[in-house]
């Protein structure tokens, strides 16, 4: 093998290696982007669950108050009879 052939082979190997590294970097960036997207989605889900739980607890509190008020009205009506 001549010097020029060796040099050409090495250059081709370096091109392949550079392309492989660029591909790996691009894949790594895609994975990071997907993970960031998943984290944003998870935060949104957590917020929605929080809103749901908060809203549900508001309904329970209101229902408990209405029940207590109904019982109080029944007691007062019972006294008046």
SEMIDREN-67661 format. One record per atom (N, C-alpha, C): atom name; y, z, x; residue number from 1. Coordinates in Angstrom, 3 decimals, padded with zeros to 6 digits, always signed. Each point is the difference from the previous one (the first is absolute). Example, Ala and Ser with C-alpha at 12.3 -4.5 7.8 and 13.67 -1.06 7.14 Angstrom:
! residues 2
- N,-005.690,+007.800,+013.190,1
- CA,+001.190,+000.000,-000.890,1
- C,+001.200,+000.000,+000.900,1
- N,+001.050,-000.720,-000.350,2
- CA,+001.190,+000.060,+000.820,2
- C,+001.090,+000.730,-000.770,2
END
This chain:
! residues 81
- N,-001.168,+000.000,+000.836,1
- CA,+001.168,+000.000,-000.836,1
- C,+001.244,+000.000,+000.891,1
- N,+000.937,-000.830,-000.366,2
- CA,+001.220,-000.079,+000.800,2
- C,+000.967,+001.089,-000.443,2
- N,+001.011,+000.181,+000.801,3
- CA,+001.025,+001.002,-000.304,3
- C,+000.670,-000.307,-001.337,3
- N,+000.337,-001.247,-000.235,4
- CA,+000.654,-000.399,-001.254,4
- C,-000.893,+000.274,-001.211,4
- N,-001.291,-000.243,+000.128,5
- CA,-000.940,+000.266,-001.090,5
- C,-000.092,+001.495,-000.296,5
- N,-000.031,+000.784,+001.052,6
- CA,-000.048,+001.456,-000.164,6
- C,+001.272,+000.489,-000.676,6
- N,+001.129,-000.519,+000.446,7
- CA,+001.284,+000.392,-000.574,7
- C,+000.068,-000.406,-001.482,7
- N,-000.454,-001.182,-000.323,8
- CA,+000.009,-000.468,-001.379,8
- C,-000.914,+000.866,-000.878,8
- N,-001.177,+000.342,+000.531,9
- CA,-000.927,+000.851,-000.740,9
- C,+000.616,+001.372,-000.266,9
- N,+000.625,+000.569,+001.020,10
- CA,+000.660,+001.303,-000.150,10
- C,+001.133,-000.070,-001.026,10
- N,+000.778,-001.065,+000.032,11
- CA,+001.086,-000.159,-000.958,11
- C,-000.542,-000.078,-001.428,11
- N,-001.092,-000.720,-000.172,12
- CA,-000.618,-000.100,-001.320,12
- C,-000.527,+001.359,-000.469,12
- N,-000.578,+000.743,+000.934,13
- CA,-000.497,+001.333,-000.350,13
- C,+001.152,+000.916,-000.410,13
- N,+001.125,-000.110,+000.719,14
- CA,+001.162,+000.819,-000.332,14
- C,+000.584,-000.376,-001.365,14
- N,-000.032,-001.287,-000.323,15
- CA,+000.484,-000.445,-001.313,15
- C,-000.873,+000.597,-001.102,15
- N,-001.315,-000.057,+000.197,16
- CA,-000.921,+000.552,-000.988,16
- C,+000.214,+001.498,-000.142,16
- N,+000.165,+000.678,+001.121,17
- CA,+000.216,+001.449,-000.036,17
- C,+001.309,+000.335,-000.715,17
- N,+001.080,-000.739,+000.288,18
- CA,+001.286,+000.245,-000.641,18
- C,-000.095,-000.232,-001.510,18
- N,-000.669,-001.069,-000.413,19
- CA,-000.166,-000.282,-001.423,19
- C,-000.796,+001.101,-000.694,19
- N,-001.016,+000.493,+000.683,20
- CA,-000.814,+001.082,-000.548,20
- C,+000.840,+001.263,-000.171,20
- N,+000.808,+000.322,+001.012,21
- CA,+000.851,+001.188,-000.085,21
- C,+001.049,-000.138,-001.098,21
- N,+000.582,-001.193,-000.138,22
- CA,+000.982,-000.225,-001.051,22
- C,-000.638,+000.146,-001.379,22
- N,-001.227,-000.471,-000.132,23
- CA,-000.725,+000.129,-001.257,23
- C,-000.267,+001.471,-000.308,23
- N,-000.402,+000.749,+001.006,24
- CA,-000.255,+001.428,-000.194,24
- C,+001.275,+000.743,-000.394,24
- N,+001.113,-000.353,+000.627,25
- CA,+001.280,+000.626,-000.320,25
- C,+000.382,-000.319,-001.450,25
- N,-000.185,-001.246,-000.411,26
- CA,+000.314,-000.391,-001.373,26
- C,-000.889,+000.746,-000.996,26
- N,-001.287,+000.122,+000.325,27
- CA,-000.914,+000.723,-000.881,27
- C,+000.393,+001.471,-000.096,27
- N,+000.351,+000.582,+001.121,28
- CA,+000.416,+001.404,+000.023,28
- C,+001.245,+000.191,-000.866,28
- N,+000.951,-000.935,+000.082,29
- CA,+001.211,+000.084,-000.800,29
- C,-000.333,-000.125,-001.492,29
- N,-000.909,-000.895,-000.342,30
- CA,-000.415,-000.151,-001.399,30
- C,-000.631,+001.288,-000.520,30
- N,-000.819,+000.621,+000.828,31
- CA,-000.649,+001.265,-000.395,31
- C,+001.055,+001.081,-000.207,31
- N,+000.974,+000.084,+000.911,32
- CA,+001.063,+000.992,-000.144,32
- C,+000.811,-000.251,-001.260,32
- N,+000.271,-001.267,-000.286,33
- CA,+000.742,-000.332,-001.222,33
- C,-000.788,+000.397,-001.239,33
- N,-001.317,-000.267,+000.013,34
- CA,-000.833,+000.373,-001.145,34
- C,-000.045,+001.513,-000.169,34
- N,-000.111,+000.725,+001.108,35
- CA,-000.026,+001.460,-000.084,35
- C,+001.320,+000.537,-000.538,35
- N,+001.105,-000.582,+000.445,36
- CA,+001.309,+000.421,-000.502,36
- C,+000.101,-000.285,-001.490,36
- N,-000.497,-001.145,-000.437,37
- CA,+000.008,-000.345,-001.422,37
- C,-000.851,+000.987,-000.792,37
- N,-001.178,+000.322,+000.535,38
- CA,-000.875,+000.955,-000.684,38
- C,+000.652,+001.371,-000.092,38
- N,+000.705,+000.406,+001.052,39
- CA,+000.684,+001.286,-000.022,39
- C,+001.093,+000.004,-001.069,39
- N,+000.753,-001.111,-000.100,40
- CA,+001.028,-000.087,-001.044,40
- C,-000.633,+000.057,-001.378,40
- N,-001.112,-000.701,-000.169,41
- CA,-000.697,+000.014,-001.287,41
- C,-000.483,+001.411,-000.332,41
- N,-000.534,+000.693,+001.004,42
- CA,-000.498,+001.356,-000.224,42
- C,+001.136,+000.933,-000.390,42
- N,+001.162,-000.144,+000.650,43
- CA,+001.152,+000.830,-000.355,43
- C,+000.435,-000.272,-001.436,43
- N,-000.022,-001.277,-000.400,44
- CA,+000.355,-000.338,-001.386,44
- C,-000.986,+000.608,-000.987,44
- N,-001.290,-000.092,+000.322,45
- CA,-001.024,+000.581,-000.873,45
- C,+000.194,+001.514,-000.091,45
- N,+000.243,+000.622,+001.144,46
- CA,+000.222,+001.452,+000.006,46
- C,+001.203,+000.373,-000.855,46
- N,+001.074,-000.794,+000.094,47
- CA,+001.184,+000.278,-000.808,47
- C,-000.310,-000.174,-001.477,47
- N,-000.735,-001.068,-000.333,48
- CA,-000.352,-000.221,-001.405,48
- C,-000.875,+001.124,-000.537,48
- N,-000.940,+000.448,+000.814,49
- CA,-000.847,+001.125,-000.416,49
- C,+000.867,+001.241,-000.196,49
- N,+000.924,+000.213,+000.916,50
- CA,+000.908,+001.142,-000.122,50
- C,+000.814,-000.078,-001.268,50
- N,+000.528,-001.195,-000.297,51
- CA,+000.762,-000.163,-001.238,51
- C,-000.888,+000.248,-001.210,51
- N,-001.224,-000.494,+000.069,52
- CA,-000.925,+000.172,-001.111,52
- C,-000.297,+001.479,-000.210,52
- N,-000.273,+000.694,+001.082,53
- CA,-000.307,+001.431,-000.099,53
- C,+001.223,+000.757,-000.515,53
- N,+001.172,-000.333,+000.520,54
- CA,+001.228,+000.665,-000.440,54
- C,+000.244,-000.264,-001.472,54
- N,-000.140,-001.240,-000.386,55
- CA,+000.223,-000.352,-001.398,55
- C,-001.026,+000.690,-000.888,55
- N,-001.245,+000.043,+000.456,56
- CA,-001.046,+000.657,-000.778,56
- C,+000.302,+001.486,-000.139,56
- N,+000.458,+000.622,+001.063,57
- CA,+000.300,+001.429,-000.080,57
- C,+001.180,+000.234,-000.926,57
- N,+000.963,-000.938,-000.039,58
- CA,+001.110,+000.124,-000.944,58
- C,-000.525,-000.051,-001.427,58
- N,-000.929,-000.912,-000.263,59
- CA,-000.577,-000.096,-001.339,59
- C,-000.750,+001.278,-000.358,59
- N,-000.749,+000.537,+000.958,60
- CA,-000.731,+001.234,-000.270,60
- C,+000.955,+001.146,-000.288,60
- N,+001.065,+000.089,+000.774,61
- CA,+000.972,+001.059,-000.210,61
- C,+000.640,-000.142,-001.381,61
- N,+000.367,-001.224,-000.356,62
- CA,+000.594,-000.237,-001.316,62
- C,-000.999,+000.321,-001.111,62
- N,-001.247,-000.412,+000.193,63
- CA,-001.026,+000.287,-001.008,63
- C,-000.214,+001.503,-000.139,63
- N,-000.036,+000.712,+001.123,64
- CA,-000.172,+001.450,-000.055,64
- C,+001.168,+000.653,-000.737,64
- N,+001.196,-000.485,+000.271,65
- CA,+001.175,+000.563,-000.672,65
- C,-000.059,-000.264,-001.503,65
- N,-000.405,-001.227,-000.367,66
- CA,-000.099,-000.323,-001.423,66
- C,-001.069,+000.853,-000.682,66
- N,-001.116,+000.204,+000.677,67
- CA,-001.056,+000.856,-000.554,67
- C,+000.493,+001.433,-000.170,67
- N,+000.700,+000.507,+001.002,68
- CA,+000.521,+001.358,-000.081,68
- C,+001.018,+000.118,-001.135,68
- N,+000.840,-001.034,-000.116,69
- CA,+000.977,-000.002,-001.075,69
- C,-000.689,-000.047,-001.366,69
- N,-001.046,-000.821,-000.112,70
- CA,-000.767,-000.069,-001.252,70
- C,-000.613,+001.336,-000.347,70
- N,-000.563,+000.697,+000.966,71
- CA,-000.585,+001.322,-000.233,71
- C,+001.067,+000.990,-000.430,71
- N,+001.151,-000.078,+000.615,72
- CA,+001.103,+000.901,-000.340,72
- C,+000.463,-000.238,-001.436,72
- N,+000.087,-001.302,-000.363,73
- CA,+000.403,-000.333,-001.373,73
- C,-001.027,+000.542,-000.987,73
- N,-001.284,-000.153,+000.323,74
- CA,-001.047,+000.527,-000.903,74
- C,+000.124,+001.511,-000.152,74
- N,+000.270,+000.710,+001.091,75
- CA,+000.149,+001.450,-000.068,75
- C,+001.211,+000.370,-000.853,75
- N,+001.099,-000.733,+000.224,76
- CA,+001.203,+000.320,-000.789,76
- C,-000.218,-000.309,-001.473,76
- N,-000.674,-001.108,-000.302,77
- CA,-000.286,-000.333,-001.391,77
- C,-000.927,+001.036,-000.615,77
- N,-000.925,+000.512,+000.786,78
- CA,-000.900,+001.037,-000.487,78
- C,+000.716,+001.274,-000.343,78
- N,+001.033,+000.339,+000.726,79
- CA,+000.784,+001.212,-000.271,79
- C,+000.817,-000.148,-001.265,79
- N,+000.461,-001.211,-000.241,80
- CA,+000.847,-000.227,-001.178,80
- C,-000.801,-000.005,-001.294,80
- N,-001.280,-000.263,+000.062,81
- CA,-000.800,-000.104,-001.235,81
- C,-000.255,+001.332,-000.613,81
END
